[in-house]
């Protein structure tokens, strides 16, 4: 994929990034900008499927933008913009909806998950049902070679490929590119602080990145450890122990980590010390990002300019694609 184009959307349906978001996806996404042509956008139109409060949506969008820029997204190395600032996304979705069947859409995860959670089929909004079509438009508009997604999003890239293939075959032209899903296997699923489930804000088993220090410390100190270890002098298990999983992720003092592991196995260190050093490591690892976020918060004009410049760059490519699509189907002024 060297020197290829990739595109990825960030849904602002929630707030407060946690380390599961960062090590599971964001770190990998940001790393791509150093070796590929990257288009990253805040998928604010997608958020409308679940967020129905104006102030909440605006706050979520602001947080996503600040978080990604603070964590290393570089507007000089990538194109970063808001989906709603590029109207071609919506235009493309209207066209692509004619090249996928109703039965295919009913097999999509987002729709099926709602049904499995007890939602009445007739109460599911069309924004959610059509979510994969808009996502296909998001992708195909930029003719990318790849789309960095988690395993749970693979199906959305596959339907984008199906729609592109259906469109191309209908007009016997290779207009749209069939992108490949780029599944990162470096870290995979990040376990939550409960030690059993994937880290998730809705499950309350997260360690946040930009929350107040008191909140982050409380999350770390409440982290699951070895349940069979009743006191600090008991030998403990390191493998699969969330506290040590997190140490391996972001404690860059590897000598300290190894020392803690050895003493934990031998019953020579308590959970409190291990967690306190984990908290200190967290503060060191994200210190620069926190300072960067504070600077950006104080300079909203700069942030607006970054998004405006990104949208202008995105519109150039998006306009070329939608014009080609319109020409192909016969919608020409």
C-alpha positions as CSV (number, residue, x, y, z in Angstrom):
1,X,0.0,0.0,0.0
2,X,3.0,2.3,-0.1
3,X,2.2,5.7,-1.8
4,X,-1.4,4.6,-2.2
5,X,-4.6,6.6,-1.2
6,X,-6.6,5.7,1.8
7,X,-9.8,7.2,3.3
8,X,-11.3,6.9,6.8
9,X,-14.2,8.4,8.6
10,X,-14.5,9.2,12.3
11,X,-18.0,9.1,13.8
12,X,-18.7,11.7,16.4
13,X,-21.6,9.8,17.9
14,X,-19.9,9.8,21.4
15,X,-17.4,11.7,23.3
16,X,-14.3,11.1,25.4
17,X,-11.7,9.0,23.7
18,X,-10.2,6.1,25.6
19,X,-7.0,4.0,25.2
20,X,-9.0,1.3,23.4
21,X,-9.9,3.8,20.7
22,X,-6.3,5.0,20.4
23,X,-4.4,1.7,20.4
24,X,-7.1,-0.2,18.6
25,X,-7.5,2.1,15.7
26,X,-6.4,5.8,16.0
27,X,-2.6,5.2,16.4
28,X,-2.7,3.0,13.3
29,X,-4.8,5.5,11.3
30,X,-2.5,8.4,12.2
31,X,0.6,6.4,11.3
32,X,-0.6,6.0,7.7
33,X,-0.3,9.7,6.9
34,X,3.5,9.3,6.9
35,X,3.5,6.9,4.0
36,X,0.2,7.3,2.1
37,X,-2.1,9.9,0.6
38,X,-4.7,10.1,3.4
39,X,-8.2,11.5,3.6
40,X,-9.7,11.7,7.1
41,X,-13.1,13.1,7.8
42,X,-15.4,13.7,10.8
43,X,-18.6,11.7,9.8
44,X,-21.0,14.2,11.3
45,X,-23.9,13.2,8.9
46,X,-23.6,9.6,10.2
47,X,-23.9,10.8,13.8
48,X,-27.5,12.0,13.0
49,X,-28.6,8.3,13.2
50,X,-28.2,8.4,17.0
51,X,-27.5,11.9,18.2
52,X,-30.7,14.0,18.2
53,X,-29.5,16.9,20.4
54,X,-27.9,19.9,18.6
55,X,-25.6,21.0,21.5
56,X,-24.5,17.4,22.1
57,X,-23.6,16.8,18.4
58,X,-21.7,20.1,18.2
59,X,-19.7,19.2,21.3
60,X,-19.0,15.7,20.0
61,X,-17.8,17.1,16.7
62,X,-15.5,19.6,18.4
63,X,-14.0,17.0,20.7
64,X,-13.3,14.6,17.8
65,X,-11.5,17.3,15.8
66,X,-9.4,18.4,18.8
67,X,-8.6,14.9,19.9
68,X,-7.4,13.7,16.5
69,X,-5.3,16.8,15.9
70,X,-3.8,16.6,19.4
71,X,-3.0,12.9,19.0
72,X,-1.0,13.5,15.9
73,X,-3.2,14.0,12.8
74,X,-1.2,16.5,10.7
75,X,-3.1,18.7,8.2
76,X,0.2,19.1,6.4
77,X,0.4,15.4,5.8
78,X,-3.3,14.5,5.3
79,X,-6.6,16.0,4.2
80,X,-8.8,16.5,7.3
81,X,-12.3,17.8,7.0
82,X,-16.0,17.5,8.0
83,X,-18.2,15.3,5.9
84,X,-21.0,17.8,5.9
85,X,-18.7,20.4,4.4
86,X,-18.3,18.3,1.2
87,X,-21.8,18.1,-0.3
88,X,-20.7,15.5,-2.8
89,X,-20.9,12.8,0.0
90,X,-24.7,13.2,0.0
91,X,-25.0,13.5,-3.7
92,X,-23.0,10.3,-4.2
93,X,-25.2,8.4,-1.6
94,X,-28.3,9.3,-3.6
95,X,-26.8,7.7,-6.7
96,X,-25.4,4.7,-5.1
97,X,-28.6,3.7,-3.4
98,X,-29.8,2.6,-6.8
99,X,-27.1,-0.1,-7.1
100,X,-27.8,-2.2,-4.0
101,X,-30.8,-4.2,-3.1
102,X,-33.2,-4.0,-0.1
103,X,-32.4,-7.6,0.8
104,X,-28.6,-6.9,0.8
105,X,-29.2,-3.9,3.1
106,X,-31.2,-6.0,5.6
107,X,-28.1,-8.2,6.0
108,X,-26.0,-5.4,7.3
109,X,-24.6,-5.5,10.9
110,X,-25.9,-2.1,12.1
111,X,-29.5,-3.0,11.1
112,X,-29.3,-6.6,12.5
113,X,-27.7,-5.4,15.7
114,X,-30.6,-3.1,16.4
115,X,-33.1,-6.0,15.9
116,X,-31.1,-8.3,18.2
117,X,-31.2,-5.6,20.9
118,X,-35.0,-5.7,20.8
119,X,-35.7,-2.8,18.5
120,X,-38.8,-3.0,16.5
121,X,-38.0,-3.2,12.8
122,X,-40.6,-0.5,12.0
123,X,-39.0,1.9,14.5
124,X,-35.5,1.9,13.0
125,X,-34.8,5.2,11.2
126,X,-33.8,5.2,7.5
127,X,-30.6,7.0,8.3
128,X,-29.4,3.9,10.2
129,X,-30.8,1.5,7.5
130,X,-29.1,3.5,4.8
131,X,-25.9,4.0,6.8
132,X,-23.9,1.6,4.6
133,X,-24.9,3.4,1.5
134,X,-23.6,6.8,2.8
135,X,-20.5,5.0,4.0
136,X,-20.0,3.5,0.6
137,X,-20.3,7.1,-0.9
138,X,-17.8,8.3,1.7
139,X,-15.3,5.7,0.5
140,X,-15.9,5.5,-3.3
141,X,-15.9,9.3,-3.8
142,X,-12.2,9.4,-3.2
143,X,-11.3,6.3,-5.3
144,X,-9.0,4.9,-2.5
145,X,-6.9,1.8,-2.7
146,X,-7.6,1.0,1.0
147,X,-9.8,1.7,3.9
148,X,-8.4,1.3,7.4
149,X,-11.1,-0.2,9.6
150,X,-11.6,-2.6,12.5
151,X,-12.7,-6.1,11.9
152,X,-16.2,-5.1,12.9
153,X,-16.3,-2.6,9.9
154,X,-15.1,-5.0,7.3
155,X,-18.6,-5.6,6.0
156,X,-19.1,-1.9,5.3
157,X,-16.0,-1.9,3.0
158,X,-17.3,-5.1,1.4
159,X,-20.7,-3.6,0.5
160,X,-18.9,-0.5,-0.9
161,X,-17.0,-2.9,-3.1
162,X,-20.3,-4.7,-4.1
163,X,-21.9,-1.3,-5.0
164,X,-18.9,-0.2,-7.0
165,X,-18.8,-3.4,-8.9
166,X,-22.6,-3.3,-9.5
167,X,-22.2,0.3,-10.8
168,X,-19.3,-0.5,-13.1
169,X,-21.0,-3.5,-14.5
170,X,-24.2,-1.6,-15.2
171,X,-22.4,0.9,-17.4
172,X,-19.6,-1.5,-18.6
173,X,-17.0,1.0,-17.4
174,X,-14.4,0.9,-14.6
175,X,-15.6,4.2,-13.1
176,X,-15.4,3.4,-9.4
177,X,-12.4,1.8,-7.6
178,X,-12.9,-1.4,-5.5
179,X,-11.0,-0.6,-2.3
180,X,-9.4,-3.2,0.0
181,X,-10.2,-3.2,3.8
182,X,-7.0,-2.5,5.8
183,X,-7.5,-4.5,9.0
184,X,-4.8,-3.7,11.6
185,X,-3.6,-6.8,13.4
186,X,-1.0,-5.0,15.5
187,X,-3.0,-4.7,18.7
188,X,-6.5,-6.1,17.9
189,X,-9.1,-5.9,20.6
190,X,-8.1,-3.9,23.7
191,X,-9.4,-5.5,26.8
192,X,-11.4,-3.3,29.3
193,X,-10.6,-2.6,32.9
194,X,-13.0,-5.3,33.9
195,X,-10.7,-7.9,32.4
196,X,-13.3,-9.7,30.4
197,X,-14.8,-7.5,27.7
198,X,-13.6,-5.2,25.0
199,X,-13.0,-1.7,26.2
200,X,-16.1,0.3,25.7
201,X,-17.5,3.6,27.0
202,X,-21.0,2.1,27.3
203,X,-19.7,-0.7,29.5
204,X,-17.9,1.7,31.8
205,X,-14.6,-0.3,31.5
206,X,-12.4,2.4,30.0
207,X,-9.3,4.4,30.7
208,X,-9.8,7.8,29.1
209,X,-7.1,10.0,27.5
210,X,-8.1,13.6,27.9
211,X,-10.4,13.4,31.0
212,X,-9.4,15.1,34.3
213,X,-6.5,13.4,36.1
214,X,-8.7,12.5,39.0
215,X,-11.1,10.6,36.7
216,X,-8.3,8.8,34.9
217,X,-6.6,7.8,38.2
218,X,-9.9,6.4,39.5
219,X,-10.4,4.4,36.3
220,X,-6.9,2.9,36.6
221,X,-7.1,2.3,40.4
222,X,-10.3,0.4,39.9
223,X,-8.8,-1.8,37.2
224,X,-9.2,-5.6,37.4
225,X,-6.1,-7.6,38.4
226,X,-5.4,-11.2,39.3
227,X,-8.6,-12.4,41.2
228,X,-6.7,-15.3,42.8
229,X,-4.2,-12.9,44.5
230,X,-5.6,-12.1,47.9
231,X,-2.6,-10.1,49.3
232,X,0.5,-8.4,48.0
233,X,2.8,-11.3,49.1
234,X,0.9,-13.8,47.0
235,X,2.5,-14.7,43.6
236,X,0.5,-13.1,40.9
237,X,-0.3,-13.8,37.2
238,X,0.9,-11.3,34.7
239,X,-0.3,-12.8,31.5
240,X,-3.7,-11.5,30.5
241,X,-3.8,-9.2,33.6
242,X,-5.2,-5.9,32.3
243,X,-2.9,-3.8,34.4
244,X,0.1,-5.3,32.7
245,X,-1.6,-5.3,29.3
246,X,-1.9,-1.5,29.7
247,X,1.7,-1.2,30.9
248,X,2.9,-3.0,27.8
249,X,0.8,-0.6,25.7
250,X,1.9,2.8,27.0
251,X,4.6,2.5,29.6
252,X,7.7,3.3,27.6
253,X,10.0,2.6,30.6
254,X,10.4,-1.1,29.6
255,X,12.9,-1.8,32.4
256,X,10.3,-0.6,35.0
257,X,7.6,-2.8,33.4
258,X,9.9,-5.9,33.5
259,X,10.8,-5.2,37.1
260,X,7.1,-4.9,38.1
261,X,6.2,-8.1,36.3
262,X,9.0,-10.0,38.0
263,X,8.1,-8.7,41.5
264,X,4.4,-9.3,40.8
265,X,5.1,-13.0,39.9
266,X,7.2,-13.4,43.1
267,X,4.7,-11.6,45.4
268,X,7.0,-8.6,46.1
269,X,4.8,-5.8,44.9
270,X,1.2,-4.8,45.5
271,X,-1.5,-3.9,43.1
272,X,-1.5,-0.3,44.3
273,X,2.1,0.4,43.3
274,X,1.6,-1.3,39.9
275,X,-1.5,0.9,39.3
276,X,0.2,4.1,40.5
277,X,3.1,3.5,38.1
278,X,0.6,2.8,35.4
279,X,-1.1,6.1,36.0
280,X,2.3,7.9,35.9
281,X,3.1,6.2,32.6
282,X,-0.3,7.3,31.2
283,X,0.4,10.9,32.1
284,X,3.9,10.7,30.5
285,X,2.6,9.0,27.3
286,X,-0.2,11.5,26.6
287,X,1.5,14.6,28.1
288,X,2.3,16.1,24.7
289,X,-1.1,15.4,23.3
290,X,-2.8,17.1,26.2
291,X,-0.7,20.2,25.8
292,X,-1.4,20.2,22.1
293,X,-5.2,19.9,22.7
294,X,-5.1,22.8,25.2
295,X,-3.3,25.0,22.6
296,X,-5.9,24.1,19.9
297,X,-8.8,24.8,22.3
298,X,-7.4,28.3,22.8
299,X,-7.1,28.8,19.1
300,X,-10.5,27.9,17.5
301,X,-9.7,30.0,14.4
302,X,-6.8,27.8,13.5
303,X,-9.0,24.7,13.9
304,X,-11.6,26.2,11.6
305,X,-9.0,27.0,9.0
306,X,-7.6,23.4,9.1
307,X,-11.1,22.0,8.5
308,X,-11.9,24.6,5.8
309,X,-8.6,24.0,3.9
310,X,-9.2,20.3,4.2
311,X,-12.7,20.6,2.8
312,X,-11.5,22.6,-0.1
313,X,-8.9,19.9,-1.0
314,X,-11.5,17.1,-0.6
315,X,-14.0,18.9,-2.8
316,X,-11.6,19.0,-5.7
317,X,-11.3,15.2,-5.8
318,X,-14.9,14.6,-4.8
319,X,-16.2,16.9,-7.5
320,X,-14.2,15.1,-10.1
321,X,-15.7,11.8,-9.1
322,X,-19.3,12.9,-8.8
323,X,-19.0,14.6,-12.2
324,X,-17.7,11.4,-13.7
325,X,-20.5,9.5,-12.1
326,X,-23.2,11.9,-13.3
327,X,-21.7,11.8,-16.8
328,X,-21.8,8.0,-16.7
329,X,-25.4,7.7,-15.6
330,X,-26.6,10.5,-17.9
331,X,-27.3,13.3,-15.4
332,X,-25.6,16.1,-17.3
333,X,-26.5,19.8,-17.4
